[in-house]
């Protein structure tokens, strides 16, 4: 945890940065994240990164159907899900998770991972109900940014035809970290889906 305390002190000891880092560290320590990834090596790597970042509880499964049952039984704080999985893919997993029959789990924030980061994949993930998107390979700093984003995401999921979905942006909503809603001239939903 020393790196959390020291990170904000580079360049003159920014006390506000120190407070933010300590706050983030506390949020991570209290967090339960569920990783759904059918590649065992990638799943282990993501779990290791999360534990290194200080996440308090990391659960995982290589099978989306099993993960869906476990997440519905005990909803985590965040789900990180691969998009290209077999036999149940990320799109189906998200659609079923966002169904009203999932109870409290239907509103759990979801970060989608994919090696394919083209606009069509990102749009499909958004339409299926993901909160954020992260391109593979997973870089710890980028993963932390996405986690911080979903922890501060104030967009509301609303029930539409039996599934929870994000309400269309009608005004101010959540913006990505370090960017205001009008910095890029894009709507909040568009800005939330920019990738690096």
N, C-alpha and C positions, 0 to 999 in steps of 0.2 A: 504493500500500500504506500510505501515511501514515494514511488514514482508519482502517485496522485498528488501528494503534498508538494513535491518538488517541481512538478511540471508547470505549474502556474507561476513559479518564481523566476523563470528565465526572463532576462531583460528587465530587471528592476523590482521584482517582488510585487506583482499585481495581486493585491489582497482580494479583489473581486473574483479573479481567476481561481485563487485558492479556495474560496468559499464554494464556487461552482463545482470545482473538482471534488471537494469533500462531499458535497451534496450528491453528485453523480455517483461517487463511490458508495454512499449509503444506499441509494436507489438500487444499484447493481447488487449489493450484498443482500438486499431483501427480495430480489427478483427470482422468479421461477421461470425458466425458459425451456420450451420443448422443441427439440430439433427433429425434423422429419426429413430423412435423406437416405435413399436406397443404396448409396455407395458407402460401404463400411469405413473405408479409409477417410473419406471426406467428412463423414459423420463424426468420427473420432477427432479429427483435426478441429472441426468447428466447436465441439464440446471442450476441447483443450483450450482453445482461444477464449471461449466464454469464461471458463474457470480462471484463466490467467487475468482476464479483465476484472475479475472479482464477483462474477455472478454467483449468487448464493446457492441456487439449485439448478442443475441441468439434467433434464430427462431427455431420452431420445428413442427413436424407433427407425428401423429400416423399411418398415411397411406402413404405408399411409392408412390402410384400413385399421390396423392395430392402433396407430397413433390417434386416429379419429375417435375410437372407442375410449382410449385413455384420457384424451383431452376433454371429451364430454363428461367423463366421470369426475375428473379433477382438473378444472380449468387452470392453465398456467397464466403467467403475466404476459408472455409473448410466445408466439409460435414462429419458428424459422423453418420454412418449408422449401424443399427443392421443387422445381417446376416440372422437370423431365424425370418422372419416376415410373416404375412398372411394378405390379399391374395397375394400381391406381395412380394416376398422374396428379400433379399439383392443382390443375384446374378443377378436376372432380373433387379432390380433397377440400379445396376452398369452398366450392359450391355446397357440398354436404355440411361442412363446418358452419357456414353462414345460414343454413336452414334453421327455421324457428324451432325445430325439434331438438336442436343442440343446446337449448336452454342458455345459461350464462356463457357457455363456451362460444356461442354464435358471435359474440362481440369482442372476443380476444383479438388483440392486434396481431397481424401477420406480416412478416417480412419474407418475401419470395426471393429465392436464389435461382439463378440460371446462368449457364455458360453462354446462352444466346440472349444478348441484350438489345435486340432490335426493337423498333417501336411497336411492331405487331405483338411481340411477346409481352412487352411492358403493358400495352393496352389490354391484352387478354387477362393479365394478372390483376390489373386495376378493376376491370369489369367483373372479375370473379370475387372481388372483395378484399384484395391485399391492401395493406396500409403503406408498404414500402417495397422497394425492389433493390437487390444488390447483385451485381454481376460477379460471376466467378472468374478467376480464383478469388477466394475470400481473403481480403486484406484486413487485419485486425482494426486499424484506424477507421476504415470505411464501415465495418460492421458496427463499431461503437457509435459512429454518427447515425446510422440507421436506428439503432436501439434508442439513442437519445431522442431522435425524431418521434418515434412511436410513443415514447413515454410522455412527450409533450404535445402530441397530436390532439387537437380539440375538435376535429371533424366528427360529426355524429353519424352513426349507422342507424338507418331507419328501416322498418319492416316494409317490404314491397313484394306482394305476391308470394308470401311465405318465406322469403329470403331477406337477410339484412344486407343493405348496400349503403354506400355513402350518398348522402343527399347531394344534389347538384350544387356547385358553388354559387351562392347568391350574393355573397358579400365577403367579408373577411373570414378566413379560415386559418388552418395551420400552414405555416411556411417552413421550408427546410431549415436546418440549423444555419445560423449566420447569414440568413437572407430574409429580407422583408418581403411581403407579398407583392410589392410593386417594383422591386429592384430590377426584374428582368422583363417587365411588361407582360408577363404571362399570368394566367389565372393561378390560384393557389393549387388546384388539383394538378395542373400542368407542371408547375414548379416543383411540386412534391415528387414528381416522377423523373426529374432530371437525373442522369447518371453521369459518372465521371469517366 
